[in-house]
Amino acid sequence: MTEQPSNYRLQPPPKPNDSTAIADLVIEDIKQRKQLGIERYGVALQAHNGRDNLQDAYEEAQDLTLYIKAEMVQRQKQEWIPSNIL
């Protein structure tokens, strides 16, 4: 079994409630992003557009990882730094 980092925590199963489904919120966000793309670039994102989608996605994923870790650190008010980085 792989050992979890010290900041890993078990979570309970989700509890049903009256909140809007997250998928519905994401769908609305995607609709807004599509419109922003059309306003900014004159077209919604399409395949075969001359860009490397894998490269773009990889760079966005790196940014996402940084934002997630920053939020985790802010919530914990401490940094978890693996020993092999020090």
Secondary structure, 3 states (H helix, E strand, C coil): CCCCCCCCCCCCCCCCCCCCCHHHHHHHHHHHHHHHHHHHHCCCCCCCCCCCHHHHHHHHHHHHHHHHHHHHHHHHCCCCCCCCCC
